[in-house]
Each structure stands twice: as C-alpha cells, then as structure tokens.
C-alpha cells in the first residue's frame, strides 16, 4: 500500500518523528486508503533524515507506505504550510559557525544563523530567533536568570510574549482618552448605584465580569445583571492595538506567569472592573423564574461601580458557614440571592444534560516567594466557582440566543454531537474503567449526564474525565450557530471574558453596533468565519503552552520521587507507548513501549489498545507503575510497570 496524504509533523525528542495524517485521498486502492478500508492509520513514522528540514506542527504532503502489517512510514515529505515563525534555543558552534540548538520537541537538528547575525553571541546564550528560510536570525536574547522553561514553552507554541513599543504606547493613550461623561451623555445606562461585586481568584488582575441581582418580586422572578468590561471602548477596531490582540487571540495563563492579550494599561487597569471605581461595561440582564427558566434577555451599554472584590475562598466560606470576613455585610444579601439564581440555573442545566469537563488534569501549587512547585493534586472546583460558572454560562447562552433571534452574525462556540464511532469507543473505555455506559444507538446530553453521575466524586473521576474529553472532541469557534453538546446548550458563544479572549471582543462589537442602530451586519459573516478559524488555532496553541508548562513543573516536582510506586489508569495509547494518569495527583506520566514486558506490541487503533502475544493494554485499564525518571525540559515523567525496575 502507498498513498499520497497530507498531515502535520510531530517531533519526538529522540530524533525521529510522526506524521499525523489529516487527509487521505477519497479514492481507494493503491493510491487511496489502505486496501480501500474505512479505518485508515492515523500516524506514520518519519525517519530522522526526512525530518531534518521540518519543524513540529509543519503541514506537509507525503507518501505513506505500509512497511509491515500495521506499521506505516512517511517519505518524500514536502512542506505545504508553516505557522511557526520563531525558534527557541541556545547558541552552539559547528565548524566555527554559530548555530541554534533548537528545542528538541520542535526540531531534531541545529539550525544555522544567517552569516554575521550572531557573531557577537557567546556559546550557550539563550536566544529566541526568527526563521528566515533555512536559517535563523536572533530576534531576542533571553536575559540571564530568566525562566528558560517559560521561554521555551512560549516559543514552542508561537505565543507572543512581548508587546511592540507602539502597542504599549497606544494602550496608554487609549486608556487616557476614555471619557465617562461622554459615554453617559451618549446614552449609557447608569448602574453605579446598583450593588455589584466581582468574584475572582485573589491573584487575578484582569477582572472582566461583575454580577448583581435584584431580589425576587411577588412572582418569584429574579433579575440578574452580568456586567462585562467594555474592552471595545479602549481598543478601536482595526487599530494597531486591536491587530495585536487579534494576532494573540487569547491570554495565556502559565503557572508563574500570565501572557496577556492586551497590555496592562488596559487589561489590569482601564478596563479591569476594580472595586470602587467607575467602569464602562456591557450588561446582560436576565429574568430568571422560580423554576430556573430565563424568560427575558436585555442587553445595554452601561457604567458600573463594583462595591467589593470578593474571592472564591471567601464566597465559599460564606456559602457553607453563613459568614466570612472576606464578604462585607453590605453585600451578604447579594451573595445569597446570587446563590438562589445559580441554583435555579443548575436545576435547568441538570435536566437538559451535558457534563462538566476539567480543563487541567491537575493543579500545581507554587511557593509564594520562590515560585517553585510544592505539590500537585486533582483540580476540584468549589461551590463559589460553580456559582460564577453558572451565571457566566447563562449570560453566554443568552447573548447567543439574542443574536440569533435578531439574525445577527457572531463568533459562536459549537461542540458537535459525537459520532457513533466515538460513542462506541467511549462505551469500551468506560468498561475498562469499571463503569457500564449502555448509551444505545446515540449519545444525548442527558445520557452523558447520567453517565457522568456514575463516577462523579470517585477516585477514577479525573482519569475518566480526561478520556471523556478526548472521546467527545473539542469545542470550536464558528460563524455558524449550533449545538454545544457538552453543555447541552442549543446555542452558545463566548461573551464574558473580552479582556482575555478576542472571540468575546468580536461578539461585543456586533452587540454594540446593533444597540447603536446598525441593523444590517450580514456582510460581516465571512470576516467572522475567517476570524473563527484563526481563533481556533490560537486557542489550541495557548492550551498546549499551558499544558506544557504545567507538565514541566510536574516533572520538576517528581524529580524528588524517583522509585515511588503509583496507581493509575491508562488514558491514551500513543506510538511511543502508554499515557497514564495517576490517581492520587491527577498528573500524567508515560510508559515507553520498550519498558512493557511481553513485547513486541502493535497498536489497535479501533480498540485504542496495545496488543501483544500475551498481554493487552487498553485505555481505561488500571495499572500500577513506578516513577523511573523525569525530564523537565520535555515536561515528561517516565514510568515503568511496577516490579520492572526490580526485575532488571
């Protein structure tokens, strides 16, 4: 079998790589899918010589051949597209000429500097370099003492960490030019007398949502007001400041450092909903009846003033004990009514189904002074987190419905119903975990919720949520409104975080244009579709950077635990072996194929399992392993099956 395919390069730090196949020819036979089969291989091996001119993430065309049954290789690779523009590495000398020793998760070879561009750089200097053809040129020398792990992580994923000087100056000028009086005279709704609060982590500086509620009237209905920072008032569309924010797409939250989408003059100051100061906002007003139904939606430009900055911990203490030093008496009634509103919304959400998926596999705690990792544990949100989450989701759903009802375009958030193939795979994985799903011919949001109820709160919950997230697939931005399956929401979008997500800012602009009298915005649909495609790519890169940084810290922490045995569950089958999620911490480690006894093994893509002559390893199965080694640069914790070290 041979076939011309298109795919994306994945670099292994040991020098070889894989082609993740994204498109097969439609026709079968010799130049189509192998033997015309419906199930084609997902990956093909790339040898080091073929990999040399390529970078992780490159899109290429290649010829895939079946080297032996079930094993495929790619050759004749031709670059189609490269997103990456910069490389991180250190200066090394080859034949008296400076080269960049590139991060080995990005390239398997050293890249030469353009002649004369790095002659003054000492060997060992850390550099972020711009790619110029088959060579590189220094873009920025990393300061001595900087956290190289963060710099490496940012460059790996194309995250822009430094704002151009003109963008910083533009942000300061824009913040200074804002006029509250002019905005009020233009007709903004003045909500400054309404008791409004923010609820966030104490470390948050970019506060973009605030909440208020009017107590239930005779009919039992509540009026909840979710006010969101009006970032558009400080970021003129098409300006250099706007173009920089669009290019970034999102803020990136790395443990120990935040890379904001907007400069601090706006993200942490002028737009941030700080307590005791007047702020421009867009407010979503929801009428919520006693059964949790949202019976009316109103949007308006507003001016608000937060009365208190509450933390999740303080609100959680108040919700569970009835008192907290962190919740001023003036706002206690407000917090109680917010709980009522969230409880009503939760009832409706539970009835329609869906599931809550954790974004991170585990939470790493850092020392407040040294910023060194001190522990890792499965992430668990509190009632205070869920309160805010319910209100924000309700606001996002409401704005999506509001736009669709008026025939307006938008950047929507869609999560497709899983295919029958994915549903059957999830049933199989659940069985391996000891959970019986029995979904039937198709999976519905309610069926998903019933499934989640079986393992909620159990020790295997973090691992099965990880597998569930992979089985359901990611949500995406699109200009076409549609179902968000995971939330069980007929319509959904992002509106509540415009300081840190450009998608929200784009929606704000559609809303504001309508409120200011522009009714015909249909011509904007094509531009929004292009924007959605870009934002999906930036969101993937940001999530990957955050995950990599997290795993680097986990590897640093686990370096002191070599030889310790752990209980875990297999959460993925990879060409190199197994990915195992540890029960106690929620962190993941890997077991290489060569470390598994009873080999050789072949990958059964349909069953997501490794099959050997005497042993099988499948997704969901429990496994006991020992920590064998760690590699912080690669963010890797290497495991071996328990007893394997002793046996050797």
N, C-alpha and C positions, 0 to 999 in steps of 0.2 A: 504494500500500500504506500502511495505517496500522494501528497496533496499540497497545493499552494494555499496558505492560510494567512490570516492577519491576527496579530496578538501583541501583547505587552510584555516587555522584558522584566524578569525578576532576577536580581543578582544574589548569589549565595556567597557569603564571606570566604568560603573555601576556594573560590576562584572560578567555579562553573556557574551556570545559570539555568533558568527555565523560561520557556515561552508560554505565557498564559493565553491560551487561544480564545479569541473573541469572535472570530467569524470564519466559518467553513464555507466552501463553495456550495451552492444549492444542489448541484447535480451529484449523483453518487458515482460509484465505480472507482476507476484508478485515480481520477483527479478530484474526487469528492470525498465525502465522509468515508471512513474505513469500511470497506465492504458494503457501502451504502447504508450502514447502520444508523439508527436514530440516536444512539448514545455514542458520542464521539469523545475521544480523550480531551481532558481539559488542559493538560500541560504537556510540554515536550522538552527534553533535555537539550541544553546548549553547551557545547564544549568551550573550554577557556579560549582557544584561538578565535573562534567565531564570536565570542563575547567581547573581545578586547576593545573594539571601537565603539561599543554601545554602553548605555547607561541605564540604570534601573528606571523603569517607567517608560522607556522609549517604545513607541509603536512601530512595529516592523512587519514586513511581509517575509514569509519564509516557506521553505519546502519542508514538510513533516513526513518522516518515514517511520515505519514500524520496524525497529531494529530487531526485536524479538517479541513474542506474544505478550501483549500488554505493556510494552515499553516503547516509547516514541522519542525520536530525536529531531531537532530542527537544524537546518543548514541553509546556506545561500540567503542569509539574512540581509534585508535591505531596509534602511531607515525610511520611515514614512513621516513620522512627526516626533518632535522632542519638545516637551513642555519645559524641561529643566533649563535654566539659564545660568546657574551658579553651582560651583562645587566647593566643598569644604575639605581642607587637608593641611598637611604640613610640607614645608619645603625640604626636598631631598636632592642630592646631586647624582646624576648619571653622566659619566664621561665628561665631567667638569661642566655640565649644563644643568641649570635648575629645573626640577620637575615638581609637580604637585602630587604628593602621596595622598590619593583620594580615599575618602571613607569607603571601606571595602563592602558596605552594603549598597553602594552606588556604582562603583566601578571596580573591575578586577585588575586594573593596571594603572600605572602612574602616567599623568598627563604632562607633556612638556609646556613650559611657559613660552610665550612669544619672545623671540630674541630681544634682549635688552630690557624686558619688562620687570624682571625680578632679580636683577644682578646685585641689588643692594640688600636683598633679604638673606638673613643668616639661615643656615640649615637648622631645621626644627621649628622655624617660625610658623605659627598657625595663621592660615590665610583663607578668606572667602574670595574665590576667583571667578571671574566671568568667563563663560565658554565662548571662544572665538574660533569657529571651525574645529580643527583637530588639535587645537592648543588652548591654553588659558592665559589670562592676564589678571594680576592682582586687582580686586575690587575694594577689599578692605582687609587690613591687617588686624587680627584679633588682639586686643590689649592683653599684656601679661597679667596673669591672675584671673582672667575671665573664666567662667564655667564653660569648658570646652564641650561638655556633654550637651548643653543647651545649644551652643553654636552649631555643633554637628547635626543636632536634631532639626534645627530650623533650616539649615541648608539642604539637608536630605529631602525635605518636603516643600521646598520652594516658598518658605514663609519669609516675607519681607519684615525685617526687624528694625530697620532704621528709616525714619521719615526724612524725605528730602527737606532741605532747609526752607525752600519756598512754601512747602506744605505746612510746616510748623508756623511760619510767619502768617500764612493765610488763615490758619485756625485762630490765632490770637486776634487778628484783625476782625474776623467774623464774629468772634465772641464779644469783642468790644463794641461792635456796630449794632448789636441787637437792642431793640427798644421795646420795653414792656408797654410803655404808654402808647406807642404807635400801634402795637398789636391789639391792645384793648380798644382803641379808637376804631380799629378796623372791624370790630365785632366779636372778638373772642369772648367766650363765656367766663365770667369771673367766679372761680370756685375757691377763692382763698379763704373764705370763712368756713368752708366745709372741713370738718376734722378728717384729715387724710394722713396716712402713715406709709412708711416703707418697711419691708421685712426682707432682710438680706443677711449674708454672712458678715461678720464684723470686719473682714478684710476687703470687702467689696468697695471699690471706689467709683465704678461706673454704674450708678443706680438709675435704672431706666424705667422702673414701674412703681406706682404707688396705688394704694387702694383706699376706698371709703365706702360706707354703706349707710343707707337711711333705714331705720328700724321698720319692722312690719307694720302696716296700717290695718284698718278694720278687715280688709280682705285677706290679710296674711301675707301679702306680697312684699318682698324686699326690693330695694333699688340699690344695686351695687355699681359703683363707679370705679373703673380701672383706668387710671391716667398714665399715659406713656410719654416719655420725653420726646419733645418735638425736635428731633435732630435736623430735619429738613430746614428748620428756621436758621440753622447755623451752617448748613452745607448746601450751597446753591448747586442745583443740578447742572452738570457739565463743567463745573469749576475744577481747577487742579486738585482741590481738597476732595471733591466728590470722586474724581477719577482715581485718586489714590485709594480711597475707601472701597471703591468698586473692585479695583485690582486685588485688594486684600480679601474682600468678600466677607470676612468674619474676624473677630478677635480670636486669638489662640491662647488658651489657658494651660500653661505648662506649670508643673509643680515647681514653685520657687520663682516664677516669672510670668507676667502677662504681656503678650504682644497685642496691643490694642489695634482696632480697625481705624480709629480716629485718634489724633493727638490729644494729649492730656488736657490741653486748654479747653477742649470740648467734652471729651469722654468723661473726665473726672471733675470738671469744673462747670462750664457754662450750661451744658445740657443735663448733667447729673442732678437728680432730684434730691438735693441735700436738704436737711431739715432747717426750718426757719427762714428760708429764702424763697422769693417768688420765682416760679419756673414756667416756661411755655410747655404745653402738653397737648396731646390728642387724647380725649376721654371717650371711652366706650361705656355707655350707661345701659345696664341690663336690668330688666324687671324679672325677678325670679319668684314664681308662685310657690305655695306651700309644698307642692309635690316635686319641685325642682325643675319645672318647665321654664324656659326663657320665653316670655310672652311678648316682649318688645325689646328692640335694639335701637339705640340712638347714638350717633357719633357727633362730636363737635370739637372744634379747636378751643382750647381753654388756657387759663392761667391758674396754677395751684400753688399751695404752700404746705409742705409736709410739716406736721406738728411734732413728729417723733421718728427717729430712726431706730426701729426695733431689729433685734437679731433673731435668728431661728431658735437659738437656745433659750432666749428669754421668753419667746412666744410659746415654745413647747412647755416650758416650766409653768407658765400661766395656764395653758390649756389643761395640764394634768393636775395642778395643785390649786388653781384659783388665785394664785398670787405670784408676783415676780418683781424684784427690784428693777428689772430692766423694762418693765411695762408701766409707764406713768398712769396714775389714777385717771387722768383726763381721757385716756384712750382705751381704758379697760372695757367699757361698754361696746366700743367699736370692734375690738378683737372678738368679743363674744358673738356679736352679730355676724362677723366675718366667718366664724366657725359655723354658724347656722347656715349661711349661704353655701359654704363649701360642702357641708353635709347634704344639703338638698341636691346640689350638683352631682355629688358622689352617688346618690341613690339612682339618678337617671343614668349615669355613666355605667354603673354596675349592671343595670337592667339591659343595656344595649350591648354589653360585652367589651371585648378588647383586652389588652394586657399592658402592664407597665414593665418596660424593659430597662434594666440598669444600663447607663451609658458606659460605665467603667467596671472592669472586673473586680477591682479592689481599690481601697483608699489608702494612700501612703501619708502617714503623719510626718511632719518635719519639725525639727527643733527650731524654736522661735528665733534663736540667736545665730546658730551655726548653719541653719537650713539643711542640715544633714538628716537623712531618713532615720526615724526612730521606731517605726512599726508599720505593719500592713495588715489590713483586715477587710472582710467583705463590706461593701458600702451598704448602709441602711439609712434610708430617709426617715425623718420623724413626721409626726402629725403636722408640725408647723410647715415643713417642706410640702406636704401634700395639700395643705390649705392653699398656699400660694399657687401650687401647680394647678389645682382645680380652677382657681379664678383666672389664671392666665390662659389655660386651655379653653375655658368658656369664652373669654374675650377673643381669642384667635378664631374659634368656630363662628362666633357672632359676626366678626368682620368679614369672614369668608362668605357667610350667608348674605350679609348686607350687600357685598359687591355683586354676587351672582343675581340677587333679586333686582338689581338695577342695570344688569347687563354690562357691568364694568370689567375690564381686564384686571389681571393681578398675577402675582407670583404665588401660586398655590403649593401646598405641601401634600403630596399624594403618596399613599402606601398601598400597593396593589394587593388584592386577594391572592394568596399563594396558589400556585399551580397544583394539580393533582399529584404530580411527581414529588413536589416539596412536602405535601401533606402526608403522603405515604412514607417518605423518608423521616419526617418528624415522628410519626407513629412508631417507626422502627427504633429511632433513637430513644424515645420515651420508654419503650420496653426495656432497653438496655439499662436505663436508669432505675428500673423497677416501678415505672408508672405506666398504667394502661390508658391509652388515649381513646381509641374507638371513635374516630372522628366521623366515619361514614363517608359518603361519596365526595363531600367537600367540607372545608373548614369555614365556619361562620365566626364572626366576632364573639357571639355568645358561647359557641363551642370552645373557642380559645380561652375565654374567661373561666369556663368550667374546668378546662384542662389545667390552667394556672392555679386554680384553687386546690388542686391535689398536692402541689409541692410547696405552696407558699409557706414560708417560715421554717422549712426543713433545712437540714444541713446540705442537701444537694441543690438547693434553690439557686445559688449563684452560678453553678456549672450548667444547670439545665436552662437557665435564662440565657446564658452565653450561646448554647446550642440553638435555643429557640430563636434568638435574634438572627443567627446565621441562616436558619431554615426559612424564616419569614422574609428575609432580604431587607434592604434599606429603604427608607422613605426617600423621596426626591422632590426637588423643586420643578415645577412645570407651569406653563401658562394656561394649561387646561385644567379646570376644576374637576375634582373627583374624590373618590373614597379614600379616607385614611383608615386602612384596615386595622392597624394595631390599636388605634384609639376608638375604633367603632364609630368614627365620625363621618357623616356623609360628605361634609365639606370642611376643609381645614387650611390654614395658612399661618405664617409667622408675622406677627404684628407687634408683639410686646417687648422686643429687645432691639430697637434700632441703633442703640449705641454700639452694639457688638455684632449685629448681623445686617448685611446690606439688603437682604431679602425683605426685612421688616421696613427698612427705609424706603424701598421701592413701593411697597404697599401704602405706606403713609402718603407718598406723593400722589398716588391715584385717589386716595380718600380726600386729600386736601384740595386737589383740583376739582373734584365733584362738589365739595362743600363751598368752594369759591365760585361755582356757577358753570364749570366746564362739564357738559353732559356727554359730549361725543369724544370718547377716548379709544375708539376701536382701532385706530391706526397704530396704537402703541402695542398691539398684541405681538407682532413679530419681534419687536425690540425686546419685549419682556420674555419671549421664548428663548432668545439668544442669551439674555441675562441669566435665565434659569439654568441653562446648560453650563455657563461659566461658574455660577454659584455652587452647583453640584460638585464641580471639580475642586473648587476652593474648600468646600466643606469636607470633602474626603481628605485633602491634604492636611487640613487643620486637625481633623480627628486622628489621622495617622501620626502626626507630630506629637499630639498629646499622649497617645498610647505609647509611642516610643520613649518619650521622656519618663513616663510612669514606669516602664519596664527597666529603664536604665537605673532608676532609683531602687527598684525591687532587687535588681542584680547586685547593686552596691550593698544593700541590706543583707541579702542572703549569702554574701561572701563570708560572713562570720558563722554560717550554719552548715558548712560542708560536712557531709556524712549523716546529717539528720534525716530520719525517715518521715515520709508524709503519706497521708491518704488523699487520693484524688480521683477525678473522673476524666476520661478521655473526652475532649471537646472538639477535636479536629484531627483529621488524617491528612498529612502533608507528604510530598515526595521524599522529604528527608526523614520522616518518622511520625511520632505522635506528639500532639499538644495536650498537656494535662493541666487541668485546673485544680488547685489544692483546696481541700475542703475547709481547713482552718482559716487560711488567709485570703482565699479568693484569687491569689496570684497564679500565674501560669508558668509552666516550665515545659521543656521539650525532651523527648527521649529519641535519640537517633536510631535509625534502622539497625545499624551495626551493633547497638547495645542490647537489642532484643534477642533473647535466646530462641533457638529453634528455627533460625532463618534458613534460606532466604525467604523474603515476603514479597508478595505482589499486592498492588492497590486494587481493590474492588470499588470502582467509582460509584456504582449504583448503590452498594450497601454501605459506602463510606467505612471501609474496614481494610485492615491489613490481613492478608490470608497467607499462612504458612502451611507447611506439611502437617504440623502437629498442633498449631496454635493459631488463634484468630484474635485480633484486637479491633473492636468496633467503637464508634462514637457512643458515648453514654456509659460505657462499662467502667466499673470501679477498678482502680489499680493502686497498688502500694509501691512507692518508689523512694529512692534516696537522692539527696542533693549531691551531685558529683562535682560540679564546678560552676563558676559564673563568669560572665564576660560583660562588664558594664558598658563598654563601647558599643557592643552589639545588642545590649539590653536583653541578655539571654541567661536563663537559669537552666543548666543542663542536669537532667535527671537520668538515673538508671533504675531498672526494676529492682525492687528490694531483694537483697541477697546476692545481686550480681557482683558487687564490689568484693564481697567475701569470697565468692566462688572464684574470682580471678586472683 
